[in-house]
Amino acid sequence: MQAVRLACLGILVALLVSACGADDRPALIVHTASSLADALEEIAATAPELNVKIKPGGSGQLAASLNGGAPGDLFFSAHPQWVDELIYTKVLEADSRTTICGNRMVLIRHRDAGAPYATPQELAKSPRIALGDPDSVPAGHYAWQTLVAWQLTKDIDDRMTTTPSARIALALVEKKAADAGFVYESDALRSDQVRVDLVIDPKYHEEIRYTGSIVSRSTQKENAKK
């Protein structure tokens, strides 16, 4: 995981440095999947001369915002669908499309919860399960695919709480507002309030690929292409 994270950071550094110029330039606005926000914040912290503004959220909501005309320079999604749709509508530039890195899905519970779940079927015991909205949050989409593969959707349908981002699903488990939740491994490892009960086998869902591109109407577009 550390090697993947370092590779991810290296690519992001190159993109950010190329997209942002001297400190007298306008802010570089980066719309990013919430699960990638911390990595971007770390990059920005190591390069104070870069005026980077991170705007995290669910990939689908961010895509809708950009499609509606919101200002921005770079967009990173936790699922390539949203990047490809914005390329189709010419909101993003096709020639700058880049696959950044991957991640893994995990099932988490609060660190003080009872005995760890050893099998997926034990999830049926949970009174409330948090996951991102499958229609707009990639983590929720991957979680739903996993639940379908596990044949658990009917058993837990009335106990699922969907959220507008993967980070909010994590927060619900941290606050014990949900007994279990599906989040990215990178998010789970950053929290000291939750534990990982199950690492999801990637065969149960689509490959997780963070994808990014330059916003076509970016005021720093020419500099970003350097």
C-alpha positions in Angstrom: 0.0 0.0 0.0 2.8 2.4 0.8 4.5 1.8 -2.5 1.2 2.5 -4.3 0.7 5.6 -2.3 4.2 6.9 -3.1 3.7 6.2 -6.8 0.4 8.1 -6.6 2.0 11.0 -4.9 4.8 11.1 -7.4 2.4 11.4 -10.3 0.3 14.0 -8.6 3.3 16.1 -7.8 4.2 16.2 -11.5 0.7 17.2 -12.5 0.4 19.9 -9.8 3.8 21.4 -10.6 3.1 21.5 -14.3 -0.4 22.9 -13.7 0.6 25.6 -11.3 3.1 28.4 -12.0 4.7 31.0 -9.8 3.0 32.1 -6.6 1.6 35.2 -8.3 -0.7 33.1 -10.5 -4.4 32.5 -9.6 -5.2 29.6 -7.3 -5.1 26.2 -8.8 -8.5 24.7 -8.0 -8.5 20.9 -7.7 -11.8 19.0 -7.5 -11.0 15.6 -6.1 -12.5 12.4 -4.7 -12.5 12.8 -1.0 -10.4 9.7 -0.5 -7.6 11.4 -2.5 -7.8 14.7 -0.7 -5.3 14.0 2.1 -2.6 13.0 -0.4 -3.2 16.2 -2.3 -3.1 18.3 0.9 0.2 16.6 1.8 1.6 17.6 -1.6 0.4 21.2 -1.2 2.0 21.4 2.3 5.4 20.4 0.9 5.3 23.1 -1.8 4.0 26.3 -0.1 4.9 28.3 -3.2 2.0 26.6 -5.0 -1.4 28.2 -4.4 -3.5 25.0 -4.4 -7.2 24.9 -3.4 -8.4 21.4 -2.7 -12.2 20.9 -3.1 -13.0 17.3 -2.0 -16.3 15.5 -2.4 -18.1 12.6 -4.0 -16.9 12.1 -7.6 -20.4 12.2 -9.1 -21.3 15.4 -7.2 -18.0 17.1 -8.2 -18.6 16.1 -11.8 -22.1 17.6 -11.8 -20.7 20.8 -10.3 -18.0 21.1 -13.0 -20.6 20.2 -15.7 -22.7 23.1 -14.3 -20.0 25.6 -14.8 -18.1 25.6 -11.4 -14.6 27.0 -11.7 -11.7 24.5 -11.6 -8.4 23.5 -13.1 -8.0 19.8 -12.3 -10.4 16.9 -11.6 -9.6 13.6 -10.0 -12.3 10.9 -9.8 -12.3 7.6 -7.9 -14.0 6.0 -11.0 -13.1 6.8 -14.6 -16.8 7.0 -15.6 -17.0 10.6 -14.4 -13.9 11.7 -16.1 -14.9 10.1 -19.4 -18.4 11.7 -19.2 -16.9 15.1 -18.7 -14.5 14.5 -21.6 -17.5 13.6 -23.7 -19.2 16.9 -22.8 -15.8 18.7 -23.4 -15.7 19.9 -19.8 -12.3 18.0 -19.5 -9.5 17.7 -22.0 -9.1 14.2 -23.4 -5.4 14.5 -24.0 -4.7 15.1 -20.4 -6.6 12.1 -19.1 -4.3 10.2 -16.6 -4.8 7.1 -14.5 -3.3 8.0 -11.1 -3.4 5.0 -8.8 -5.6 2.4 -7.2 -7.0 1.5 -3.8 -8.8 -1.3 -2.0 -12.2 -1.6 -0.4 -12.6 -2.7 3.2 -15.4 -3.4 5.6 -14.8 -1.4 8.8 -16.3 -1.3 12.3 -15.6 0.8 15.3 -12.5 -0.2 17.2 -14.6 -0.9 20.3 -17.1 -3.1 18.4 -17.5 -6.8 19.4 -15.8 -9.8 17.8 -14.6 -9.1 14.3 -16.6 -10.3 11.4 -14.8 -13.3 9.9 -17.1 -13.8 6.9 -19.3 -11.5 4.7 -22.4 -13.3 5.9 -21.9 -11.9 9.4 -22.6 -8.4 8.0 -26.3 -9.4 8.2 -26.0 -8.9 12.0 -25.3 -5.2 11.6 -28.2 -2.9 12.5 -26.9 -0.1 10.3 -24.4 -0.2 7.5 -22.9 2.9 5.9 -21.7 3.2 2.3 -21.4 5.9 -0.3 -24.4 6.5 -2.6 -23.9 3.9 -5.3 -25.2 6.3 -8.0 -22.7 9.1 -7.4 -20.0 7.9 -5.0 -17.5 5.3 -6.6 -16.8 3.7 -3.2 -20.6 3.1 -2.8 -20.7 1.7 -6.3 -17.9 -0.7 -5.5 -19.5 -1.6 -2.2 -22.9 -2.3 -3.9 -21.2 -4.6 -6.5 -19.6 -6.4 -3.6 -22.9 -6.8 -1.8 -24.5 -8.2 -4.9 -21.7 -10.7 -5.3 -22.1 -11.7 -1.7 -25.9 -12.0 -2.3 -26.6 -9.8 0.7 -28.5 -6.9 -0.8 -32.0 -8.3 0.2 -30.8 -9.2 3.7 -29.5 -5.7 4.5 -31.4 -3.4 2.2 -33.5 -1.8 4.9 -30.4 -1.1 7.1 -28.1 0.6 4.6 -27.4 4.3 5.0 -26.0 5.9 1.9 -23.8 9.0 2.1 -22.6 11.7 -0.3 -18.9 10.7 0.0 -16.8 7.8 1.3 -15.4 10.0 4.1 -18.9 10.5 5.5 -19.4 6.8 5.6 -16.2 6.5 7.6 -17.3 9.3 9.9 -20.6 7.5 10.7 -18.6 4.4 11.9 -16.2 6.6 13.8 -19.1 8.2 15.7 -20.8 4.8 16.2 -23.7 6.1 14.1 -23.3 3.0 12.0 -22.2 -0.4 13.1 -20.3 -1.2 9.9 -19.2 0.6 6.7 -17.6 0.1 3.3 -14.7 2.5 2.7 -11.4 2.7 0.9 -8.4 1.1 2.7 -6.5 4.3 2.6 -9.2 6.1 4.5 -9.5 3.4 7.1 -5.8 3.4 7.8 -5.9 7.1 8.6 -8.4 6.7 11.3 -7.6 5.5 14.9 -11.3 5.1 15.6 -12.1 2.1 13.3 -10.7 -1.3 12.5 -10.7 -3.3 9.3 -12.7 -6.5 9.7 -12.6 -7.6 6.1 -10.4 -6.6 3.1 -12.6 -7.0 0.1 -11.3 -9.3 -2.6 -11.1 -7.2 -5.8 -12.8 -9.9 -7.8 -16.1 -8.8 -6.3 -16.1 -5.3 -7.9 -14.6 -3.3 -10.8 -11.0 -2.3 -10.6 -10.5 0.8 -8.6 -8.7 3.4 -10.7 -8.3 7.1 -9.8 -8.4 9.1 -13.0 -7.7 12.7 -13.6 -7.8 15.4 -16.3 -7.4 19.1 -16.8 -10.6 21.2 -16.9 -11.0 22.6 -20.4 -12.0 26.1 -19.2 -9.1 26.3 -16.8 -7.6 29.7 -16.6 -4.2 28.0 -16.3 -4.8 25.5 -19.1 -1.9 26.5 -21.3 0.5 26.3 -18.3 -1.1 23.0 -17.3 -0.2 21.5 -20.7 3.5 22.3 -20.4 
